[in-house]
């Protein structure tokens, strides 16, 4: 697993509470405490992020219209097959 170094500033009270948890054996060190807190926040936010992504995708009328048009063209045999590398080039260009 690759790690990235992050430097943070905390209010003194949070730092002291963290040290107390470490001293009581809940965490091995401050990095362990911070990683655990971040994981917990990410886990709680997953449903919110999923809901947000769905609203963004399904709320984008232009995107929905484009997808419907693609489906219609595909069913009518008007679709075209594009190689993955060409799709990658297209997205890299935008």
C-alpha positions as CSV (number, residue, x, y, z in Angstrom):
1,X,0.0,0.0,0.0
2,X,1.4,3.4,-0.9
3,X,1.2,6.1,1.7
4,X,1.1,9.9,1.3
5,X,2.3,12.2,4.1
6,X,-0.2,14.8,5.3
7,X,0.4,17.5,7.8
8,X,-2.6,18.8,9.8
9,X,-3.2,21.4,12.5
10,X,-5.7,20.6,15.2
11,X,-7.2,22.6,18.0
12,X,-5.3,21.9,21.2
13,X,-8.4,20.2,22.8
14,X,-8.7,17.7,20.0
15,X,-5.0,16.9,20.1
16,X,-5.2,16.4,23.9
17,X,-8.3,14.1,23.6
18,X,-6.5,12.1,20.9
19,X,-3.5,11.7,23.1
20,X,-5.8,10.4,25.9
21,X,-7.3,7.8,23.6
22,X,-3.8,6.7,22.6
23,X,-2.6,6.5,26.2
24,X,-5.7,4.4,27.0
25,X,-4.7,2.0,24.2
26,X,-7.6,2.7,21.8
27,X,-5.0,3.6,19.1
28,X,-1.4,2.8,18.6
29,X,-0.4,6.3,17.7
30,X,-1.7,9.6,16.3
31,X,-1.6,8.4,12.7
32,X,-3.7,5.4,13.6
33,X,-6.2,7.7,15.3
34,X,-6.4,10.0,12.3
35,X,-6.7,7.1,9.7
36,X,-9.4,5.5,11.8
37,X,-11.3,8.8,12.0
38,X,-11.0,9.3,8.2
39,X,-12.2,5.8,7.5
40,X,-15.2,6.3,9.8
41,X,-16.2,9.6,8.1
42,X,-15.8,8.0,4.6
43,X,-18.0,5.1,5.7
44,X,-20.7,7.4,7.0
45,X,-20.6,9.5,3.8
46,X,-20.9,6.7,1.3
47,X,-24.7,6.8,1.1
48,X,-24.7,10.6,0.9
49,X,-22.1,10.5,-1.9
50,X,-24.0,7.8,-3.8
51,X,-27.2,9.8,-3.5
52,X,-25.4,12.9,-4.7
53,X,-23.9,11.1,-7.7
54,X,-27.3,9.7,-8.7
55,X,-28.9,13.1,-8.4
56,X,-26.1,14.7,-10.5
57,X,-26.4,12.0,-13.2
58,X,-30.1,11.7,-13.3
59,X,-30.7,15.4,-12.9
60,X,-28.6,16.2,-15.9
61,X,-31.2,16.5,-18.6
62,X,-28.6,16.9,-21.4
63,X,-26.8,13.7,-20.3
64,X,-30.1,11.8,-20.1
65,X,-31.2,13.1,-23.6
66,X,-27.8,11.9,-25.0
67,X,-28.1,8.5,-23.5
68,X,-31.7,8.1,-24.8
69,X,-30.5,9.2,-28.2
70,X,-27.6,6.7,-28.1
71,X,-30.0,3.9,-27.1
72,X,-32.4,4.8,-30.0
73,X,-29.6,4.9,-32.5
74,X,-28.2,1.6,-31.3
75,X,-31.6,-0.1,-31.6
76,X,-31.9,1.3,-35.1
77,X,-28.5,-0.1,-36.0
78,X,-27.0,3.4,-36.4
79,X,-24.5,3.0,-33.6
80,X,-20.9,2.7,-34.3
81,X,-18.2,0.6,-32.6
82,X,-15.4,2.6,-31.2
83,X,-12.1,1.2,-29.9
84,X,-11.3,1.7,-26.3
85,X,-8.0,3.5,-27.1
86,X,-10.0,6.0,-29.3
87,X,-12.4,6.6,-26.4
88,X,-9.4,7.2,-24.1
89,X,-7.9,9.7,-26.6
90,X,-11.2,11.5,-26.8
91,X,-11.5,11.9,-23.0
92,X,-7.8,12.9,-22.6
93,X,-8.4,15.7,-25.2
94,X,-11.2,17.3,-23.3
